[in-house]
Amino acid sequence: MKRVPRLLLATGLCAGLNAALAFDLQGHRGARGLAPENTLPAFERALALGVTTLELDIAITRDGVLVIHHDLTLNPDTTRDASGEWLAQRGPAIHSLTWAQLQTYDVGRLKPGSDYGRRYPEQQPADGARIPRLADLFELVKRSGNGKVRFAIETKLAPDKPDETPPPQPFAQAVVGEIRKAGLARRASILSFDWRTLQVVQKIAPEIPTVYLSAQQRWLDNIGANTPGGSRWTAGFQLREHGSIPKMIKAAGGAYWSVFHGDLDVQKVKEAQALGLKVLVWTVNDPALMARMIGYGVDGLITDRPDMAIDVLKRNGIQW
């Protein structure tokens, strides 16, 4: 019998060994803990480390260009204007700017003294970095020669801010079109907190897996268990009608559940997997927490520090 490492036994990771061969290590926004989020340098760093999936966020400019950016608006903690000055407040919505206008902003460094900057002290700046197009990332990966890495592409829109993004249908159509144009449908998945886009993807691109994001926290709750009238985020699938989030996702036709780590336990993982769902957990940056989540039997980790995650996986003999 193959010897099981001591830490594996101590953390209960044995339960995850059978799934280890398919374990998905996702670099969150590239590798946000090591390089500026959602920039080409961050994706280059993640590729060099050897992640299985590049996780990223999509916005759409006024002239229809798909760009990689997390917030619906320009973030003053990551953005400098053409003169090199930090934005004094939230900038305009990405959807209100043309591609050319967006390229005047530098997103290659965290603002000194900001809460965001303090959270990622090891992030190395890349002054001059611009918000890239999705097509730029596809080209970067092609040039790298990596023919296996996958793309987890999140549609960034919100039902309570309809004026800041395109509607779900054209948003989903644009993302699917760009993926197919690059010939990467078999290496992509589309994820969202706003499940309306995922419903569109399932209809127009059944070959692309959908990943249903969830959080039930004060700072973000798209499930709305106690919301009168139900959640506006979940495309009509309500917790009170299905009894659990995995059952909601199964009814919605999803393939993956991507859940905030603070909302997860081993029973929920088992329930989701029994329904045929893969379980991903985000955003896990502490090695001890990584070990605990793997011990739950999750199918993948989403992390700002793929370097730390790789160390944890290696120590426990888990392949990714």
Secondary structure, DSSP 8 states (H G I E B T S, - for coil): -----HHHHHHTGGGGTTTGGG-EEEETTTTTTTS-TTSHHHHHHHHHHT-SEEEEEEEE-TT--EEE-SSSB--TTT-B-TTS-B-SS---BGGGS-HHHHTT-B-SS--TTSHHHHH-TT----TT----BHHHHHHHHHHHT--S-EEEEEE---TT-GGGS--HHHHHHHHHHHHHHTT-GGGEEEEESSHHHHHHHHHH-TTS-EEEEE-BSSS-BSS-TT-TT--SSSTT--HHHHSSHHHHHHHHT-SEEEEEGGG--HHHHHHHHHTT-EEEEE----HHHHHHHHHTT-SEEEES-HHHHHHHHHHTT---
